[in-house]
Amino acid sequence: AGFRNDYPGSPLAGQAGLLRGRALEADGRQSAAARAYLDTFSTAPEAQEAPEALFLLGRALGRLGQTDEACVTLGQVAPRYPGTGAASEAAAEMARLGCS
């Protein structure tokens, strides 16, 4: 969080956001992780990290029990970022959650 605040325009800001989210997840702070992924995606939806951030946001929402929101979010990954690893992961997570 400090890096993103100190260097908001840095080309490493997206990576820092993903790492922050993963650290929060590892600490059991799923809601905070979801906010970190949302911030990472929202700040730069065309950045290299955006597909992964959107997928991780959807997965986090699912883990928080917000299945409908997770399905909507995960369903946006493939149309926005076709052919990416995040799109494949989102499809697998949607199947796991039973998204229609």
C-alpha positions as CSV (number, residue, x, y, z in Angstrom):
1,A,0.0,0.0,0.0
2,G,2.8,2.3,0.8
3,F,4.5,1.8,-2.5
4,R,1.3,2.5,-4.4
5,N,0.8,5.7,-2.3
6,D,4.3,6.9,-2.7
7,Y,4.6,6.1,-6.4
8,P,1.1,6.2,-7.9
9,G,2.2,6.4,-11.5
10,S,4.9,3.7,-11.3
11,P,4.9,1.0,-13.9
12,L,5.2,-1.4,-10.9
13,A,2.1,-0.1,-9.2
14,G,-0.1,-2.9,-10.6
15,Q,2.3,-5.6,-9.5
16,A,2.4,-4.0,-6.0
17,G,-1.4,-4.1,-5.9
18,L,-1.5,-7.8,-6.8
19,L,1.2,-8.6,-4.2
20,R,-0.7,-6.6,-1.6
21,G,-3.9,-8.5,-2.3
22,R,-2.1,-11.9,-2.1
23,A,-0.5,-10.9,1.2
24,L,-3.8,-9.9,2.6
25,E,-5.3,-13.2,1.5
26,A,-2.5,-15.1,3.1
27,D,-3.2,-13.2,6.3
28,G,-6.9,-14.3,6.1
29,R,-8.1,-10.8,5.3
30,Q,-10.2,-11.7,2.3
31,S,-12.3,-8.6,2.2
32,A,-9.2,-6.3,2.3
33,A,-7.7,-8.5,-0.4
34,A,-10.8,-8.0,-2.6
35,R,-10.5,-4.2,-2.1
36,A,-6.8,-4.4,-3.1
37,Y,-7.7,-6.3,-6.3
38,L,-10.5,-3.9,-7.1
39,D,-8.2,-1.0,-6.7
40,T,-5.5,-2.6,-8.8
41,F,-8.0,-3.3,-11.6
42,S,-9.9,0.0,-11.4
43,T,-6.7,2.1,-11.4
44,A,-5.5,0.6,-14.7
45,P,-8.0,-1.7,-16.5
46,E,-5.7,-1.9,-19.5
47,A,-2.5,-2.7,-17.6
48,Q,-0.7,-6.0,-17.9
49,E,-1.9,-7.0,-14.4
50,A,-5.6,-6.1,-15.0
51,P,-6.8,-9.6,-16.2
52,E,-5.3,-11.2,-13.1
53,A,-6.6,-8.5,-10.8
54,L,-10.1,-8.9,-12.2
55,F,-9.9,-12.7,-11.8
56,L,-8.6,-12.5,-8.3
57,L,-11.3,-10.0,-7.4
58,G,-14.0,-12.4,-8.6
59,R,-12.4,-15.3,-6.7
60,A,-12.2,-13.2,-3.6
61,L,-15.9,-12.3,-3.9
62,G,-16.7,-16.0,-4.2
63,R,-14.7,-16.8,-1.1
64,L,-16.6,-14.0,0.8
65,G,-19.9,-15.8,-0.1
66,Q,-20.9,-13.1,-2.7
67,T,-21.5,-15.7,-5.4
68,D,-23.7,-13.6,-7.7
69,E,-21.2,-10.7,-7.7
70,A,-18.3,-13.2,-8.1
71,C,-20.0,-14.8,-11.1
72,V,-20.6,-11.4,-12.8
73,T,-17.0,-10.3,-12.1
74,L,-15.5,-13.6,-13.3
75,G,-17.8,-13.5,-16.4
76,Q,-16.2,-10.2,-17.4
77,V,-12.6,-11.6,-17.6
78,A,-12.8,-13.6,-20.9
79,P,-14.7,-11.0,-22.9
80,R,-12.3,-8.2,-21.8
81,Y,-9.1,-10.3,-21.9
82,P,-9.7,-13.2,-24.3
83,G,-7.0,-15.8,-24.5
84,T,-5.3,-14.9,-21.3
85,G,-4.5,-17.3,-18.4
86,A,-6.8,-15.2,-16.2
87,A,-9.7,-16.0,-18.6
88,S,-9.0,-19.7,-18.3
89,E,-8.8,-19.5,-14.5
90,A,-12.0,-17.4,-14.4
91,A,-13.8,-20.1,-16.4
92,A,-12.7,-22.8,-14.0
93,E,-13.7,-20.7,-11.0
94,M,-17.1,-20.0,-12.5
95,A,-17.6,-23.8,-12.9
96,R,-16.5,-24.3,-9.3
97,L,-19.0,-21.7,-8.1
98,G,-21.8,-23.1,-10.3
99,C,-22.2,-19.8,-12.2
100,S,-24.8,-20.1,-15.0
